[in-house]
């Protein structure tokens, strides 16, 4: 954590800039898009700081970087969601979740965690269903399935009972859960009812989620360093 912390300083500064400026959503602009995406750009730099060779040789890290790139594009689309770009943003984040799921991998399988995430995802969609109409009825279902699958793969990696876990796996798990909270808040606020302090909840959990998932990408480097020391 001490070695990775300094590399995250630009991310924390960019996040503070966003919340200090608190740009109004009623007047979308390229400047507001830049400020919103800036913390994600800093996470690109965080991963790139580990070296191109590291990203090329470790597929999980490169897939998380790709997910962050699609996330930034999705963030930009959502700045103009009232102008009809909400579905575009939804698509970008759907690709992000596919990339993150691929990065987390399918081992260990942990079917119990999968069943739990399936129940949570199904319950969320069942609640939202009556508020949805048109293409959103299907698009939201697919999106919830994808983010639920991503959450399953992140949770499955944390084997606390078997003592087969690392801090990076734990950060991926917490990050995935925060991402789900952020997206659920977006859905409730857009389709169901106004959520108090929705923007703060959405962005605080979103930025924290992305940071923790980016941190999980250094898992392979930790293992590599451990082997060298051994």
C-alpha positions in Angstrom: 0.0 0.0 0.0 2.9 2.4 0.8 4.5 1.8 -2.5 1.2 2.3 -4.5 -0.1 5.3 -2.5 2.1 8.0 -4.0 1.1 7.0 -7.5 -2.6 7.7 -6.5 -2.0 11.3 -5.4 -3.0 12.8 -8.7 -6.2 10.8 -8.6 -7.1 12.1 -5.2 -6.3 15.7 -6.3 -8.4 15.3 -9.4 -11.3 13.9 -7.3 -11.1 16.9 -5.0 -11.2 19.3 -7.9 -14.4 17.6 -9.2 -16.2 17.9 -5.8 -14.9 21.4 -5.2 -16.1 22.7 -8.6 -19.3 20.5 -8.5 -20.1 21.4 -12.0 -23.9 21.7 -12.7 -25.4 18.8 -14.7 -27.9 21.3 -16.2 -25.2 22.9 -18.4 -23.1 20.1 -20.0 -19.9 21.2 -21.6 -16.5 19.8 -22.7 -15.0 21.4 -19.7 -17.4 19.7 -17.3 -16.7 16.4 -19.1 -12.9 16.9 -18.7 -13.3 17.6 -14.9 -15.5 14.6 -14.5 -13.2 12.3 -16.4 -10.0 13.6 -14.9 -9.8 11.2 -12.0 -10.2 8.3 -14.4 -7.4 9.7 -16.6 -5.3 9.7 -13.4 -6.0 6.0 -12.9 -4.8 5.4 -16.5 -1.5 7.1 -15.5 -1.4 5.0 -12.3 -1.5 1.8 -14.2 0.8 3.1 -17.0 3.3 4.1 -14.2 3.9 0.4 -13.6 5.4 0.1 -17.1 4.2 -0.9 -20.5 5.9 -4.3 -20.2 3.9 -5.0 -17.0 0.6 -4.2 -18.8 1.5 -6.3 -21.9 2.7 -9.3 -19.8 -0.3 -9.3 -17.4 -3.6 -9.5 -19.2 -5.7 -8.7 -16.1 -4.0 -5.4 -15.7 -4.3 -4.5 -19.4 -8.0 -5.4 -19.3 -8.6 -3.2 -16.3 -6.8 -0.3 -18.1 -9.1 -1.0 -21.1 -12.1 -0.9 -18.8 -11.0 2.5 -17.4 -10.7 3.8 -21.0 -14.3 2.7 -21.8 -15.4 4.2 -18.4 -14.1 7.6 -19.3 -15.9 7.5 -22.6 -19.1 6.5 -20.8 -18.6 9.3 -18.3 -18.4 11.8 -21.2 -21.6 10.4 -22.8 -23.5 10.7 -19.5 -22.6 14.4 -19.3 -25.0 14.7 -22.2 -27.5 12.1 -21.1 -30.4 14.5 -21.3 -29.5 15.1 -25.0 -30.1 11.4 -25.7 -26.7 9.9 -24.9 -27.6 7.9 -21.8 -27.8 4.6 -23.8 -24.4 5.3 -25.3 -23.0 5.7 -21.7 -24.8 2.5 -20.7 -23.1 0.6 -23.5 -19.7 1.9 -22.6 -20.1 0.8 -19.0 -21.5 -2.6 -20.1 -18.2 -3.1 -22.0 -16.3 -2.0 -18.9 -18.0 -4.7 -16.8 -17.2 -7.3 -19.3 -13.5 -6.3 -19.3 -13.4 -6.2 -15.5 -15.1 -9.7 -15.3 -12.5 -11.0 -17.7 -9.7 -9.4 -15.6 -11.0 -11.0 -12.4 -11.1 -14.5 -14.1 -13.2 -17.6 -13.5 -11.1 -19.2 -10.7 -12.1 -19.9 -8.1 -15.7 -20.5 -9.3 -17.5 -20.1 -6.0 -21.1 -21.0 -7.0 -22.5 -19.8 -3.6 -21.2 -16.3 -4.3 -22.7 -16.5 -7.8 -26.1 -17.5 -6.4 -26.0 -14.7 -3.9 -25.1 -12.1 -6.6 -27.8 -13.6 -8.8 -30.4 -13.1 -6.1 -29.3 -9.5 -5.4 -29.3 -8.6 -9.2 -32.7 -10.3 -9.7 -34.1 -8.4 -6.7 -32.8 -5.1 -8.0 -34.3 -5.7 -11.5 -37.6 -6.9 -10.0 -37.9 -3.6 -8.1 -36.9 -1.5 -11.1 -39.1 -3.4 -13.6 -42.3 -1.5 -13.0 -40.6 1.8 -13.6 -39.0 0.8 -16.9 -40.5 1.1 -20.3 -39.5 0.7 -24.0 -36.0 -0.4 -24.7 -34.9 0.2 -21.1 -36.9 -2.8 -20.0 -34.3 -5.0 -21.8 -31.2 -2.8 -21.7 -31.3 -2.4 -17.9 -31.9 -6.2 -17.5 -28.7 -6.9 -19.6 -26.7 -4.3 -17.8 -27.7 -5.6 -14.3 -26.8 -9.1 -15.4 -23.4 -7.9 -16.6 -22.6 -5.9 -13.4 -23.9 -8.7 -11.3 -21.6 -11.1 -13.1 -18.7 -8.7 -12.5 -19.6 -8.5 -8.8 -19.6 -12.3 -8.6 -16.2 -12.7 -10.1 -14.8 -10.0 -7.8 -16.4 -11.6 -4.7 -15.3 -15.1 -5.7 -11.7 -14.0 -5.6 -11.8 -13.3 -1.9 -11.5 -16.7 -0.1 -11.5 -15.6 3.5 -12.3 -19.0 5.0 -9.4 -20.7 3.1 -7.0 -17.8 3.9 -6.4 -17.5 0.1 -6.9 -13.8 -0.2 -4.7 -10.7 -0.7 -5.4 -7.0 -0.2 -5.7 -6.5 -4.0 -8.4 -9.2 -4.3 -10.2 -7.5 -1.3 -9.9 -4.1 -3.0 -11.5 -5.6 -6.2 -14.3 -7.0 -4.2 -15.1 -3.8 -2.4 -14.7 -1.8 -5.6 -17.2 -4.0 -7.4 -19.7 -3.6 -4.6 -19.3 0.2 -4.6 -19.7 0.2 -8.4 -23.0 -1.6 -7.9 -24.2 0.9 -5.3 -23.3 3.8 -7.6 -25.2 2.3 -10.6 -28.2 1.3 -8.5 -28.4 4.9 -7.2 -28.3 6.1 -10.9 -31.1 3.8 -11.8 -33.3 4.7 -8.8 -32.7 8.5 -9.4 -33.4 8.2 -13.2 -36.2 5.8 -13.4 -37.9 5.6 -10.0 -37.7 8.7 -7.7 -35.3 11.5 -6.7 -32.6 10.2 -4.4 -31.4 12.7 -1.8 -27.7 13.7 -2.4 -27.8 11.4 -5.4 -24.9 13.0 -7.2 -22.6 12.9 -4.2 -23.5 9.2 -3.5 -23.1 8.3 -7.2 -19.8 10.0 -7.8 -18.2 9.2 -4.4 -18.9 5.5 -4.7 -18.0 5.5 -8.4 -14.6 7.1 -7.9 -13.8 4.9 -4.9 -14.8 1.8 -6.9 -12.6 2.7 -9.9 -9.7 3.4 -7.6 -10.0 0.0 -5.8 -10.4 -1.9 -9.0 -7.4 -0.2 -10.5 -5.4 -1.1 -7.3 -6.4 -4.8 -7.9 -4.4 -4.7 -11.1 -1.1 -4.7 -9.2 -2.0 -8.2 -7.9 0.2 -9.9 -10.5 3.1 -7.6 -9.7 2.9 -8.4 -6.0 3.0 -12.2 -6.8 6.0 -11.6 -9.1 7.9 -9.6 -6.5 7.2 -12.3 -3.9 8.6 -15.0 -6.2 11.7 -13.0 -6.7 12.2 -12.5 -3.0 11.7 -16.3 -2.4 
